[in-house]
Amino acid sequence: MKMLIRSAGMVQDGQIAKCDLLIRNGQIEDILPAGSDKAADEEIDAEGLYLSHGLIDIHVHGGGGHDFMDGTEEAWDGVRMLHMRHGTTGMIATTMAATMEEMEGAARMFNRCRDRTGGARLLGLHMEGPYLSSAQSGAQDPAYIRKPAAEEYRRLIEMCPGIARWTVAPELENADEMGDYLKSHGILPSIGHSNAVYADVVNAMAHGYRHITHLYSAMSTVTREGGFRRGGIIESAYVLPELTSEIIADGCHLPPELLQLAYRGIGPDRLALVTDAMRAAGQTGGESILGSLSKGQKVIIEDGVAKMPDRKAFAGSICTADRLVKNMVRLAGASLPDAVKMMTETPAEIMGMSERTGRIESGRSADVILFDEEIHIRLVVINGIIQYSEM
């Protein structure tokens, strides 16, 4: 079967270029000049629409009333379907600090669901915790936070070869050894929920830590000791060019000025957009549960974000990937090509997956989307098959 997307404005390589895209048997066969004389079994008129690789979310917990910690195939499918309708074609499923039993359950469920069709692709598993700083727990349940234990993380890695990243507070005892082990197994050690100072970050980088989980959220900034100021994780993200970062650009976790600062100071090559969405993504109000249905925490949905019951802190994002791209353009002043790059090529590069995903190129899997001026998703194609359409 051939599919031809005609006259789309392809957003890639810092520009918007009009083209025809030919897809055959699930792969991109050719990128052609707009108005080509090629024919196909199915032709889609994309005049006035933008074309890009599907959005890649490397930090997402849930959506559509489901969470990856729920431990059911129905929940995993539900999350993938909800985010797919908003342009996400690939995602890194994310856990929370939990009991060993629940983490093992998430690892087993990833193994069962990783090749399921329908909805966004599962590109890997992100273990967010439980090896975090209790002082920077954020919405993570402090009851489950602890220092790295080799017998735990080695068992989980053995159980689930799909673990792609792990968020750890690098100042904790045994965090250096864990970073070395993760790196040796091709897993990205990420700094997050941490009170590390600049010197701790530099040390962590020597042990494989190269990424910062949700910049500005649940992490250290400038502190003073004996009158002397020390930079924290936030300052390290700007100063150390070897570090990549991610931001929750939902318009709530970070105000426009911090979105602009991250965009200008770190840039689209080192900065990814993530939803960090919990189960209430797609919900506009009421109550929800953060984490698993059985052991999670009750949260309130209002003002476009999930809040802890006392309303003193956010409990997670309820946004979708299309909203992130729109916010970076409208709130941070990013160009559309840069905003798209931060949800396609850059996350793929960060995760070491750029050889197989993140760009529209001949010979690659046809995971593409069409969207309009409002960044409203009109078409989602995964592996050459239309998964969602408003055409």
Disulfide bonds with the S-S distance in Angstrom:
none
